[in-house]
């Protein structure tokens, strides 16, 4: 199904580019605007004198194809992701339980005391996140000097 979704996505991008070009090529009713930027005479020469009718029809079909592709792709994507999530849930249940229960640490874990490192730095263990202010670190005591 992923291959079909990819092909339809490419078709939708091509359809979008075609719509952009078709809208820019069309001559406006006042004979000004972006239609003249591409050369109004070139459009008449390429599609004939009644090019407005032909371009309008092609634009309508391209817009209809865009909407159909958008709806079909949304349905295929939702079905594809629903199916993969169901397979994932079944694989978890088949493996023996919920992974959240095995990952969560016990609620009553004892807090470890501060550990002093080799260079007299106080290394504190990780603390639960709370809204309480952190207590300042105790300052190391300086050795007594005799004069």
N, C-alpha and C positions, 0 to 999 in steps of 0.2 A: 504494500500500500504506500510505503514511503516513496517508491519510484514514481507512482502515478501522481502523488502530490507534487513531487519535484517537476515532472513534465508539465503539469497544469500551472504551476507557479511560473515556469519559463514562458508558457503561452500567455499568461496574464501580463508579464512584463513586456513582451512583444506587443500585445494589444494596447498597453498603456502608451508605449512609444508611438504606435500607429495613430492613436487618438490625438496625441500631442501634435504630430505632424499634420494630421488632417485638419485640426482646428486652426493651426497657424497658416496653412495654405489657402483656406477658404477666403474669398473676397468678402469684405464687409459690405453692407448695403450702401454705405456712403462712399465707397471706393477709397478708403484710407485705412491706416492701421497696419497691423502685422502682415496682412495679405499682400500689401504692396512691397514689403521688405523682401519677399521672395520673388517678386516680379509678377504683377497681375497678368501681363501678356504671356508669361511663361505658363501660367496655369491654363489660360485659354488655349494656348498652342498644344499643351500636353493632353488636356481632357476635352477640348473643343469649346465652342461658344457657350454651350449650355452646361458648363462645368459645375456651376453652383448646384444644380439638381443632382448630378452624379456624386459630387463630394458630400452633399448633405445625406444622400442615401447610404454611402459607405460609412459616414460618421455615425449614423443611426445604428447600423449593423454592428459596428465596432463597440459602441456604447452598450448595446444589448448583450454582446458577447462578454464585455467586461463585467456586467452585473451578474450574468449567469455564472461566469467563472468565479466571481467573488463568493456567491452563495454556495456553489459546489465545493470550493476549497474550504470554506468555513465548516461545512458539514463533515467533510473528510477529515479535517484536522481535529475536530472535536471527537469524532469516532476513533481516530488513531490514538489520541492521547488518553481517552477513556479506557481503551483496550490495554494500552501499555501500563497504565496505573493499576488496572485489575490484575494483570499478570504479576506486577511487582508485589501487590498485597498478598496474592496467593503464594508467591515464592517466600515471603517472610513468614507466613503462617505455616508453610511446609517445613521451614528450617527450625521451627520450634518455639516461636513466641515473638513478642514485640521487642525490637531492639532498644526502645527507650528504657525499659526496665533494667537491662543489663548495662546501659551506659551511665545511668544516673548514679551518683555517689550516695552513700547512706546519709540520711538527714542529720544524724547525731554523731558526726565525725568529731573526735576530740581535736581541739586546736593545739598545734605544736608550739612549743616555746621558742623564743628567739634564740638563734644560734649565733655564736660569735665566730667569726672567720679568723684566718691566720694573721691578718694584718690589722686586727682590732676593729674591723668594721662590723657593725651589727647587721646581720642578715635576717630579715623578718620573713616569716612564712606568708603565703598568700592569704588574704583575709576576704571574708564574704563582703559583697558590696552592700553597704548600708548608707543611710543619710547622716550618720553620726560623724562628727569631725574626728580626724585622726589625731591620736595623742602624739606629742612631740617625742622624738627619739632621745633617750637619755644621753647626756654628754659624757664622754669618757673622762675619767679623772686623771689629772696630770700628776706625774710622780713628784713627790716632795723633794725639794732641793735644799741643801744645807749650805749656808754661807758663813 
